[in-house]
Amino acid sequence: MAASSQGNFEGKFESLDLAEFARKQPWWRKLFGQDSGPSVEKYSVATQLLIGGVTGWCTGFIFQKVGKLAATAVGGGFFLLQIANHTGYIKVDWQRVEKDMKKAKEQLKIRKSNQIPTEVKSKAEEVVSFVKKNVLVTGGFLGGFLLGMAS
């Protein structure tokens, strides 16, 4: 029964190259679908500021907590390494450290260039375009982020 109800679909559908289609779409359209444009078209000014402010505050609050945790971990690790060094558990070969630092400095001088890579430029242009299209949400987010970092 199932085999008889299924027809021959060959040639009735157009193939779609998803990789090419995805490259042509902005990231927010990939994430939210075709109907997602600038939030200016969808929401009122108050809603945009509220959404931006709340998400910014949450992000700032989380960054503050994670930052304190990271600072404690790095500081504690440095403290433990210093104790281990002074008690003799760790011996540092300072001549080797100095040699490696000189080598790293030379490599940085060689790689130093005044031009920004094209990938960075394109991503920066994308961010600027997004901010311009969604200035209210971005402003609310920035304000909320600063408030979240302060609390």
DORO-687004 format. One record per atom (N, C-alpha, C, O): x, y, z; atom name; residue number from 1. Coordinates in Angstrom, 1 decimal. Atoms other than C-alpha are relative to their C-alpha. Layout:
N
R      x      y      z atome num
R      X      Y      Z    CA NUM
...
This chain:
151
R      x      y      z atome num
R    0.8   -1.2    0.0     N   1
R    0.0    0.0    0.0    CA   1
R    0.9    1.2    0.0     C   1
R    0.6    2.2   -0.8     O   1
R   -0.9   -1.1   -0.1     N   2
R    2.8    2.4    1.0    CA   2
R    0.8    0.2   -1.3     C   2
R    1.0    1.3   -1.7     O   2
R   -0.8   -0.1    1.2     N   3
R    4.8    1.6   -2.1    CA   3
R   -0.9    0.5   -1.2     C   3
R   -0.4    1.2   -2.0     O   3
R    0.8   -0.4    1.1     N   4
R    1.8    2.2   -4.4    CA   4
R   -0.4    1.5    0.1     C   4
R   -0.6    2.1   -0.9     O   4
R    0.3   -1.4   -0.2     N   5
R    1.0    5.6   -2.9    CA   5
R    1.1    1.0   -0.2     C   5
R    0.9    2.2   -0.5     O   5
R   -1.1   -0.9    0.3     N   6
R    4.5    6.9   -3.4    CA   6
R    0.3    0.0   -1.5     C   6
R    0.4   -1.0   -2.1     O   6
R   -0.2   -0.2    1.4     N   7
R    5.1    8.3   -6.8    CA   7
R    1.5    0.2   -0.3     C   7
R    2.3    0.2    0.6     O   7
R   -1.4   -0.3    0.5     N   8
R    8.3    8.9   -8.8    CA   8
R    0.2    1.5    0.1     C   8
R   -0.4    2.2   -0.7     O   8
R   -0.3   -1.4   -0.2     N   9
R    9.6   12.3   -7.6    CA   9
R    1.2    0.5   -0.7     C   9
R    1.5    1.7   -0.6     O   9
R   -1.2   -0.4    0.7     N  10
R   12.6   12.4   -9.8    CA  10
R   -0.3    1.1   -1.0     C  10
R   -1.2    1.0   -1.8     O  10
R    0.2   -1.1    1.0     N  11
R   12.9   15.7  -11.7    CA  11
R   -1.0    1.0    0.4     C  11
R   -1.2    2.0   -0.3     O  11
R    1.0   -0.9   -0.4     N  12
R   10.2   17.4   -9.8    CA  12
R    0.4    1.1    1.0     C  12
R   -0.3    2.0    1.3     O  12
R   -0.5   -0.9   -1.0     N  13
R   12.4   19.2   -7.3    CA  13
R    1.3    0.7   -0.5     C  13
R    2.0    0.1   -1.2     O  13
R   -1.3   -0.7    0.4     N  14
R   15.1   21.8   -7.7    CA  14
R    1.0   -0.2    1.2     C  14
R    0.6   -0.1    2.3     O  14
R   -1.0    0.2   -1.1     N  15
R   18.3   21.1   -5.8    CA  15
R    0.5    1.4    0.5     C  15
R    0.5    2.3   -0.2     O  15
R   -0.5   -1.2   -0.6     N  16
R   19.6   23.7   -3.4    CA  16
R    1.3   -0.2    0.7     C  16
R    1.5   -1.1    1.5     O  16
R   -1.3    0.1   -0.6     N  17
R   23.2   24.2   -2.5    CA  17
R    0.0    0.8    1.3     C  17
R    0.0    2.0    1.3     O  17
R    0.2   -0.7   -1.3     N  18
R   22.9   24.9    1.2    CA  18
R    1.2    0.7    0.5     C  18
R    1.1    1.8    1.1     O  18
R   -1.2   -0.7   -0.4     N  19
R   26.5   25.9    1.7    CA  19
R    0.1    1.4   -0.7     C  19
R    0.4    2.4    0.0     O  19
R    0.0   -1.3    0.7     N  20
R   26.2   28.6   -1.0    CA  20
R   -1.1    0.9    0.6     C  20
R   -0.9    2.1    0.7     O  20
R    1.1   -0.8   -0.5     N  21
R   22.8   29.7    0.4    CA  21
R    0.4    0.6    1.4     C  21
R    0.1    1.8    1.7     O  21
R   -0.4   -0.5   -1.4     N  22
R   24.3   30.0    4.0    CA  22
R    1.0    1.1   -0.1     C  22
R    1.0    2.0    0.7     O  22
R   -1.0   -1.1    0.1     N  23
R   27.2   32.1    2.8    CA  23
R   -0.6    1.3   -0.4     C  23
R    0.0    2.3    0.0     O  23
R    0.6   -1.2    0.4     N  24
R   24.9   34.6    1.3    CA  24
R   -0.9    0.7    1.1     C  24
R   -1.3    1.8    1.0     O  24
R    0.9   -0.5   -1.0     N  25
R   22.8   35.0    4.5    CA  25
R    0.8    0.7    1.1     C  25
R    1.8    0.1    1.6     O  25
R   -0.6   -0.5   -1.2     N  26
R   23.7   37.3    7.4    CA  26
R   -0.2   -0.9    1.1     C  26
R   -1.2   -1.7    1.1     O  26
R    0.0    0.9   -1.1     N  27
R   24.3   35.5   10.6    CA  27
R   -1.3    0.0    0.8     C  27
R   -1.8   -1.0    1.2     O  27
R    1.2   -0.1   -0.8     N  28
R   21.1   36.8   12.3    CA  28
R   -1.2   -0.7   -0.8     C  28
R   -2.1   -1.2   -0.2     O  28
R    1.0    0.7    0.8     N  29
R   19.0   35.5    9.4    CA  29
R    0.2   -1.5    0.1     C  29
R   -0.8   -2.3    0.0     O  29
R   -0.2    1.4   -0.2     N  30
R   20.6   32.1    9.8    CA  30
R   -0.6   -0.5    1.3     C  30
R   -1.2   -1.6    1.4     O  30
R    0.5    0.4   -1.4     N  31
R   19.7   32.1   13.5    CA  31
R   -1.4    0.2    0.2     C  31
R   -2.1   -0.7    0.7     O  31
R    1.4   -0.4   -0.3     N  32
R   16.3   33.8   13.5    CA  32
R   -1.0   -0.2   -1.2     C  32
R   -2.2   -0.1   -1.1     O  32
R    0.8    0.3    1.1     N  33
R   15.0   33.0   10.0    CA  33
R   -0.1    1.2   -1.0     C  33
R    0.5    2.3   -0.7     O  33
R    0.0   -1.0    1.0     N  34
R   14.2   35.1    6.9    CA  34
R   -0.8    1.3    0.4     C  34
R   -0.4    2.3   -0.1     O  34
R    0.8   -1.1   -0.3     N  35
R   11.7   37.4    8.5    CA  35
R    0.7    0.9    1.1     C  35
R    0.1    1.9    1.4     O  35
R   -0.6   -0.8   -1.0     N  36
R   14.2   38.8   11.0    CA  36
R    0.9    1.0   -0.7     C  36
R    1.8    0.7   -1.4     O  36
R   -0.7   -1.2    0.5     N  37
R   15.4   42.2   10.0    CA  37
R    0.4    0.8    1.2     C  37
R    0.5    0.3    2.3     O  37
R   -0.3   -0.9   -1.1     N  38
R   16.4   45.2   12.1    CA  38
R   -1.2    0.0    1.0     C  38
R   -2.3    0.0    0.6     O  38
R    1.0    0.0   -1.1     N  39
R   14.5   45.3   15.4    CA  39
R   -0.9    1.2   -0.1     C  39
R   -2.0    1.2    0.4     O  39
R    0.7   -1.2    0.1     N  40
R   13.4   48.8   14.5    CA  40
R   -1.4   -0.3   -0.7     C  40
R   -2.4    0.4   -0.4     O  40
R    1.1    0.3    0.8     N  41
R   10.9   47.3   12.1    CA  41
R   -1.1   -0.8    0.8     C  41
R   -2.3   -0.8    0.4     O  41
R    0.9    0.9   -0.7     N  42
R    9.3   44.9   14.7    CA  42
R   -0.5    0.6    1.4     C  42
R   -1.6    0.3    1.7     O  42
R    0.4   -0.3   -1.4     N  43
R    9.3   46.5   18.2    CA  43
R    0.0    1.5    0.2     C  43
R    0.7    2.3   -0.5     O  43
R    0.0   -1.4   -0.3     N  44
R    8.6   49.8   19.8    CA  44
R    1.3    0.4    0.7     C  44
R    2.1   -0.4    1.0     O  44
R   -1.2   -0.5   -0.6     N  45
R   11.3   52.0   21.2    CA  45
R    0.2   -0.5    1.5     C  45
R    1.3   -0.9    1.8     O  45
R   -0.1    0.5   -1.4     N  46
R   10.5   51.1   24.8    CA  46
R    0.4   -1.5    0.1     C  46
R    1.2   -1.9    0.9     O  46
R   -0.3    1.4    0.0     N  47
R   10.6   47.4   24.1    CA  47
R    1.4   -0.3   -0.4     C  47
R    2.1   -1.1    0.2     O  47
R   -1.4    0.1    0.4     N  48
R   13.9   47.7   22.3    CA  48
R    1.0    0.3    1.1     C  48
R    1.9   -0.4    1.4     O  48
R   -0.9   -0.4   -1.1     N  49
R   15.5   49.6   25.2    CA  49
R   -0.1   -1.0    1.2     C  49
R    0.9   -1.3    1.8     O  49
R    0.2    0.9   -1.1     N  50
R   14.0   47.2   27.7    CA  50
R    0.7   -1.4   -0.3     C  50
R    1.4   -1.9    0.6     O  50
R   -0.6    1.2    0.3     N  51
R   15.2   44.1   25.9    CA  51
R    1.6    0.2    0.0     C  51
R    2.3   -0.7    0.6     O  51
R   -1.4   -0.2    0.0     N  52
R   18.7   45.6   25.4    CA  52
R    0.5    0.2    1.4     C  52
R    1.6   -0.3    1.8     O  52
R   -0.5   -0.2   -1.4     N  53
R   18.9   46.8   29.0    CA  53
R    0.0   -1.2    0.8     C  53
R    1.0   -1.5    1.6     O  53
R    0.1    1.2   -0.9     N  54
R   17.8   43.5   30.6    CA  54
R    1.1   -1.0   -0.5     C  54
R    1.8   -1.5    0.4     O  54
R   -1.0    0.9    0.4     N  55
R   20.1   41.4   28.4    CA  55
R    1.4    0.6    0.3     C  55
R    2.3   -0.2    0.7     O  55
R   -1.3   -0.6   -0.4     N  56
R   23.0   43.9   29.0    CA  56
R    0.3   -0.1    1.4     C  56
R    1.4   -0.4    1.8     O  56
R   -0.2    0.1   -1.4     N  57
R   22.5   43.9   32.7    CA  57
R    0.4   -1.5    0.4     C  57
R    1.3   -1.7    1.2     O  57
R   -0.4    1.5   -0.3     N  58
R   22.5   40.0   32.8    CA  58
R    1.4   -0.3   -0.4     C  58
R    2.1   -1.0    0.3     O  58
R   -1.4    0.3    0.5     N  59
R   25.6   39.9   30.7    CA  59
R    1.0    0.6    0.9     C  59
R    2.0    0.0    1.2     O  59
R   -1.0   -0.7   -0.9     N  60
R   27.4   42.5   32.8    CA  60
R    0.1   -0.7    1.4     C  60
R    1.2   -0.8    1.9     O  60
R    0.0    0.7   -1.3     N  61
R   26.4   40.7   36.0    CA  61
R    0.8   -1.3   -0.1     C  61
R    1.6   -1.6    0.8     O  61
R   -0.7    1.2    0.2     N  62
R   27.7   37.4   34.7    CA  62
R    1.5    0.2   -0.2     C  62
R    2.3   -0.5    0.3     O  62
R   -1.4   -0.4    0.2     N  63
R   30.9   39.0   33.4    CA  63
R    0.7    0.4    1.3     C  63
R    1.9    0.0    1.5     O  63
R   -0.6   -0.4   -1.2     N  64
R   31.5   40.5   36.8    CA  64
R    0.3   -1.2    0.9     C  64
R    1.4   -1.3    1.4     O  64
R   -0.2    1.2   -0.8     N  65
R   31.1   37.2   38.6    CA  65
R    1.1   -0.9   -0.6     C  65
R    2.0   -1.4    0.2     O  65
R   -1.0    0.9    0.6     N  66
R   33.2   35.2   36.1    CA  66
R    1.3    0.7    0.1     C  66
R    2.4    0.1    0.3     O  66
R   -1.2   -0.7   -0.1     N  67
R   35.8   38.0   36.2    CA  67
R    0.7   -0.2    1.3     C  67
R    1.9   -0.3    1.4     O  67
R   -0.6    0.1   -1.3     N  68
R   36.2   37.8   39.9    CA  68
R    0.5   -1.5    0.2     C  68
R    1.5   -1.7    0.8     O  68
R   -0.4    1.4   -0.1     N  69
R   36.4   34.0   39.7    CA  69
R    1.3   -0.2   -0.8     C  69
R    2.2   -0.9   -0.2     O  69
R   -1.3    0.1    0.8     N  70
R   39.1   34.2   36.9    CA  70
R    1.1    0.7    0.7     C  70
R    2.2    0.1    0.8     O  70
R   -1.1   -0.7   -0.7     N  71
R   41.1   36.8   38.9    CA  71
R    0.4   -0.8    1.2     C  71
R    1.6   -0.9    1.5     O  71
R   -0.4    0.8   -1.2     N  72
R   41.0   34.6   42.0    CA  72
R    0.8   -1.2   -0.4     C  72
R    1.8   -1.6    0.2     O  72
R   -0.7    1.2    0.5     N  73
R   42.1   31.5   40.0    CA  73
R    1.4    0.4   -0.4     C  73
R    2.3   -0.3   -0.1     O  73
R   -1.3   -0.3    0.5     N  74
R   44.9   33.3   38.3    CA  74
R    0.9    0.5    1.1     C  74
R    2.1    0.1    1.2     O  74
R   -0.8   -0.5   -1.2     N  75
R   46.1   35.1   41.5    CA  75
R    0.4   -1.1    0.9     C  75
R    1.5   -1.2    1.4     O  75
R   -0.3    1.2   -0.9     N  76
R   45.8   31.9   43.5    CA  76
R    1.1   -0.9   -0.6     C  76
R    1.9   -1.4    0.1     O  76
R   -0.9    0.8    0.7     N  77
R   47.7   30.0   40.9    CA  77
R    1.4    0.6    0.1     C  77
R    2.4   -0.1    0.3     O  77
R   -1.3   -0.7   -0.1     N  78
R   50.5   32.6   40.8    CA  78
R    0.6   -0.1    1.4     C  78
R    1.7   -0.4    1.6     O  78
R   -0.4    0.1   -1.4     N  79
R   50.6   32.6   44.6    CA  79
R    0.6   -1.4    0.3     C  79
R    1.6   -1.6    1.0     O  79
R   -0.4    1.3   -0.2     N  80
R   50.9   28.8   44.7    CA  80
R    1.4   -0.3   -0.7     C  80
R    2.2   -1.0   -0.2     O  80
R   -1.3    0.2    0.7     N  81
R   53.7   28.8   42.1    CA  81
R    1.1    0.7    0.7     C  81
R    2.2    0.2    0.8     O  81
R   -1.0   -0.7   -0.7     N  82
R   55.6   31.4   44.1    CA  82
R    0.4   -0.8    1.3     C  82
R    1.6   -0.9    1.6     O  82
R   -0.3    0.8   -1.1     N  83
R   55.3   29.3   47.2    CA  83
R    0.8   -1.3   -0.4     C  83
R    1.8   -1.6    0.3     O  83
R   -0.8    1.2    0.4     N  84
R   56.5   26.2   45.3    CA  84
R    1.4    0.4   -0.4     C  84
R    2.3   -0.4   -0.2     O  84
R   -1.3   -0.5    0.4     N  85
R   59.4   28.2   43.9    CA  85
R    0.9    0.2    1.2     C  85
R    2.0   -0.2    1.2     O  85
R   -0.8   -0.4   -1.2     N  86
R   60.5   29.5   47.3    CA  86
R    0.3   -1.2    0.9     C  86
R    1.3   -1.2    1.6     O  86
R   -0.2    1.2   -0.8     N  87
R   60.2   26.1   49.0    CA  87
R    0.9   -1.1   -0.7     C  87
R    1.3   -2.1   -0.2     O  87
R   -0.9    0.9    0.7     N  88
R   62.3   24.4   46.3    CA  88
R   -0.6   -1.0   -0.9     C  88
R    0.1   -1.9   -1.5     O  88
R    0.7    1.0    0.8     N  89
R   59.7   22.3   44.5    CA  89
R    0.1    0.4   -1.5     C  89
R    0.1   -0.5   -2.3     O  89
R   -0.2   -0.5    1.4     N  90
R   60.2   24.4   41.3    CA  90
R    1.3    0.7   -0.1     C  90
R    1.6    1.6    0.7     O  90
R   -1.2   -0.8    0.3     N  91
R   63.5   25.6   39.9    CA  91
R   -0.2    0.6   -1.4     C  91
R   -0.5   -0.1   -2.4     O  91
R    0.2   -0.7    1.3     N  92
R   63.3   28.2   37.1    CA  92
R    1.3    0.2   -0.6     C  92
R    2.3    0.7    0.0     O  92
R   -1.2   -0.3    0.8     N  93
R   65.9   28.3   34.4    CA  93
R   -0.1    1.3   -0.7     C  93
R   -0.6    1.5   -1.7     O  93
R    0.2   -1.4    0.4     N  94
R   66.1   32.1   34.0    CA  94
R    0.7    0.2   -1.3     C  94
R    0.3    1.1   -2.1     O  94
R   -0.7   -0.2    1.2     N  95
R   68.7   31.9   31.2    CA  95
R   -0.9   -0.5   -1.2     C  95
R   -0.9    0.1   -2.3     O  95
R    0.8    0.5    1.1     N  96
R   66.3   29.8   29.1    CA  96
R   -1.2    0.9   -0.2     C  96
R   -1.7    1.1   -1.3     O  96
R    1.1   -0.9    0.1     N  97
R   63.4   32.1   29.9    CA  97
R    0.4    1.2   -0.8     C  97
R   -0.4    1.7   -1.6     O  97
R   -0.5   -1.2    0.7     N  98
R   65.4   35.1   28.7    CA  98
R    0.2   -0.3   -1.4     C  98
R   -0.1    0.5   -2.3     O  98
R   -0.3    0.3    1.4     N  99
R   66.5   33.3   25.5    CA  99
R   -1.4   -0.2   -0.7     C  99
R   -1.5    0.3   -1.8     O  99
R    1.3    0.2    0.6     N 100
R   62.8   32.3   24.8    CA 100
R   -0.7    1.4   -0.2     C 100
R   -1.4    1.6   -1.2     O 100
R    0.6   -1.3    0.2     N 101
R   61.7   35.9   25.4    CA 101
R    0.6    0.8   -1.1     C 101
R   -0.1    1.5   -1.9     O 101
R   -0.6   -0.7    1.1     N 102
R   64.2   37.3   23.0    CA 102
R   -0.5   -0.6   -1.3     C 102
R   -0.7    0.2   -2.3     O 102
R    0.5    0.6    1.2     N 103
R   63.1   34.8   20.4    CA 103
R   -1.4    0.4   -0.3     C 103
R   -1.8    0.7   -1.5     O 103
R    1.3   -0.4    0.2     N 104
R   59.5   35.7   20.9    CA 104
R   -0.1    1.5   -0.4     C 104
R   -0.9    1.8   -1.3     O 104
R    0.0   -1.4    0.4     N 105
R   60.3   39.4   20.6    CA 105
R    0.4    0.2   -1.5     C 105
R   -0.2    1.0   -2.2     O 105
R   -0.4    0.0    1.4     N 106
R   62.1   38.8   17.3    CA 106
R   -1.2   -0.4   -0.9     C 106
R   -1.4    0.2   -2.0     O 106
R    1.1    0.4    0.8     N 107
R   59.1   36.9   15.9    CA 107
R   -1.1    1.0    0.0     C 107
R   -1.8    1.2   -1.1     O 107
R    1.1   -1.1    0.0     N 108
R   56.7   39.7   17.0    CA 108
R    0.4    1.1   -0.9     C 108
R   -0.4    1.7   -1.6     O 108
R   -0.5   -1.0    0.9     N 109
R   58.9   42.2   15.2    CA 109
R   -0.2   -0.3   -1.5     C 109
R   -0.5    0.5   -2.3     O 109
R    0.1    0.5    1.4     N 110
R   58.9   40.1   12.0    CA 110
R   -1.5    0.1   -0.4     C 110
R   -1.8    0.5   -1.5     O 110
R    1.4    0.1    0.3     N 111
R   55.1   39.6   12.1    CA 111
R   -0.8    1.4    0.1     C 111
R   -1.9    1.5   -0.3     O 111
R    0.7   -1.2   -0.2     N 112
R   54.3   43.2   13.0    CA 112
R   -0.4    0.7   -1.3     C 112
R    0.5    0.8   -2.2     O 112
R    0.4   -0.7    1.2     N 113
R   52.3   44.9   10.3    CA 113
R   -1.1    1.0    0.4     C 113
R   -1.8    0.8    1.3     O 113
R    1.0   -1.1   -0.3     N 114
R   50.1   48.0   10.2    CA 114
R   -1.4   -0.3   -0.7     C 114
R   -2.3    0.5   -0.4     O 114
R    1.2    0.3    0.7     N 115
R   47.4   46.4    8.0    CA 115
R   -0.9   -1.0    0.8     C 115
R   -0.4   -2.0    1.4     O 115
R    0.9    0.9   -0.6     N 116
R   44.3   44.8    9.5    CA 116
R   -0.4   -1.1   -1.0     C 116
R   -0.7   -0.8   -2.1     O 116
R    0.5    1.0    0.9     N 117
R   43.4   41.4    8.1    CA 117
R   -1.4    0.2   -0.5     C 117
R   -2.2    0.8    0.1     O 117
R    1.3   -0.2    0.6     N 118
R   40.5   41.3    5.7    CA 118
R   -1.2   -0.6    0.8     C 118
R   -2.3   -0.1    0.8     O 118
R    1.0    0.6   -0.8     N 119
R   38.6   38.9    7.9    CA 119
R   -0.5    0.8    1.2     C 119
R   -1.7    0.9    1.5     O 119
R    0.4   -0.9   -1.1     N 120
R   38.7   41.3   10.8    CA 120
R   -0.8    1.2   -0.5     C 120
R   -1.7    1.6    0.2     O 120
R    0.7   -1.2    0.6     N 121
R   37.7   44.2    8.6    CA 121
R   -1.5   -0.4   -0.3     C 121
R   -2.4    0.4    0.0     O 121
R    1.4    0.4    0.4     N 122
R   34.6   42.3    7.3    CA 122
R   -0.9   -0.2    1.2     C 122
R   -2.0    0.1    1.2     O 122
R    0.8    0.2   -1.2     N 123
R   33.5   41.2   10.8    CA 123
R   -0.3    1.3    0.7     C 123
R   -1.4    1.5    1.2     O 123
R    0.2   -1.4   -0.6     N 124
R   34.0   44.8   12.1    CA 124
R   -1.1    0.7   -0.8     C 124
R   -1.9    1.4   -0.2     O 124
R    1.0   -0.7    0.8     N 125
R   31.9   46.1    9.2    CA 125
R   -1.4   -0.6    0.3     C 125
R   -2.4    0.1    0.3     O 125
R    1.2    0.7   -0.4     N 126
R   29.2   43.5   10.1    CA 126
R   -0.6    0.5    1.3     C 126
R   -1.7    0.8    1.4     O 126
R    0.4   -0.5   -1.3     N 127
R   29.1   44.6   13.7    CA 127
R   -0.5    1.5   -0.1     C 127
R   -1.5    1.8    0.5     O 127
R    0.4   -1.4    0.2     N 128
R   29.0   48.3   12.7    CA 128
R   -1.4    0.1   -0.6     C 128
R   -2.2    0.9   -0.2     O 128
R    1.3    0.0    0.7     N 129
R   26.1   47.6   10.3    CA 129
R   -1.1   -0.4    1.0     C 129
R   -2.2    0.2    1.0     O 129
R    1.0    0.4   -0.9     N 130
R   24.2   45.7   13.0    CA 130
R   -0.3    1.0    1.1     C 130
R   -1.5    1.3    1.4     O 130
R    0.2   -1.0   -1.0     N 131
R   24.7   48.4   15.6    CA 131
R   -0.8    1.2   -0.6     C 131
R   -1.6    1.7    0.1     O 131
R    0.7   -1.1    0.7     N 132
R   23.5   51.1   13.1    CA 132
R   -1.5   -0.4   -0.2     C 132
R   -2.3    0.5    0.0     O 132
R    1.4    0.4    0.3     N 133
R   20.4   49.1   12.3    CA 133
R   -0.8   -0.2    1.3     C 133
R   -2.0    0.0    1.3     O 133
R    0.7    0.3   -1.3     N 134
R   19.6   48.3   16.0    CA 134
R    0.6    0.9    1.1     C 134
R    1.0    0.4    2.1     O 134
R   -0.7   -0.9   -1.0     N 135
R   20.9   51.4   17.8    CA 135
R   -0.7    0.0    1.3     C 135
R    0.0    0.2    2.3     O 135
R    0.7   -0.1   -1.3     N 136
R   18.2   51.4   20.5    CA 136
R    0.3   -1.3    0.8     C 136
R    0.6   -1.2    2.0     O 136
R   -0.3    1.3   -0.8     N 137
R   18.8   47.7   21.5    CA 137
R    1.4    0.1    0.4     C 137
R    1.8   -0.3    1.6     O 137
R   -1.4   -0.1   -0.3     N 138
R   22.5   48.3   21.4    CA 138
R    0.3    1.0    1.1     C 138
R    1.1    0.7    2.1     O 138
R   -0.2   -1.0   -1.0     N 139
R   22.3   51.4   23.5    CA 139
R   -0.6   -0.5    1.4     C 139
R    0.1   -0.3    2.4     O 139
R    0.6    0.6   -1.2     N 140
R   20.0   49.6   26.0    CA 140
R    0.9   -1.1    0.6     C 140
R    1.1   -1.2    1.8     O 140
R   -0.9    1.0   -0.4     N 141
R   22.4   46.7   26.1    CA 141
R    1.3    0.6    0.7     C 141
R    1.7    0.1    1.7     O 141
R   -1.2   -0.6   -0.6     N 142
R   25.4   48.9   26.8    CA 142
R   -0.3    0.6    1.3     C 142
R    0.5    0.4    2.3     O 142
R    0.4   -0.6   -1.3     N 143
R   23.6   50.8   29.6    CA 143
R   -0.2   -1.1    1.0     C 143
R    0.3   -1.0    2.1     O 143
R    0.3    1.1   -0.9     N 144
R   22.4   47.5   31.1    CA 144
R    1.3   -0.7    0.4     C 144
R    1.5   -1.1    1.5     O 144
R   -1.3    0.7   -0.3     N 145
R   25.9   46.0   30.8    CA 145
R    0.8    0.8    1.0     C 145
R    1.3    0.2    2.0     O 145
R   -0.8   -0.8   -0.9     N 146
R   27.5   48.9   32.6    CA 146
R   -0.7   -0.1    1.4     C 146
R    0.1   -0.2    2.4     O 146
R    0.7    0.1   -1.3     N 147
R   24.8   48.7   35.4    CA 147
R    0.3   -1.4    0.6     C 147
R    0.5   -1.5    1.8     O 147
R   -0.3    1.4   -0.5     N 148
R   25.4   44.9   35.6    CA 148
R    1.4   -0.2    0.5     C 148
R    1.6   -0.9    1.5     O 148
R   -1.4    0.1   -0.5     N 149
R   29.1   45.3   36.0    CA 149
R    0.2    0.8    1.3     C 149
R    1.1    0.5    2.1     O 149
R   -0.1   -0.8   -1.2     N 150
R   28.6   47.9   38.7    CA 150
R   -0.6   -0.6    1.2     C 150
R   -0.3   -0.3    2.4     O 150
R    0.7    0.5   -1.2     N 151
R   26.3   45.8   40.9    CA 151
R    0.7   -1.2    0.6     C 151
R    0.3   -1.8    1.6     O 151
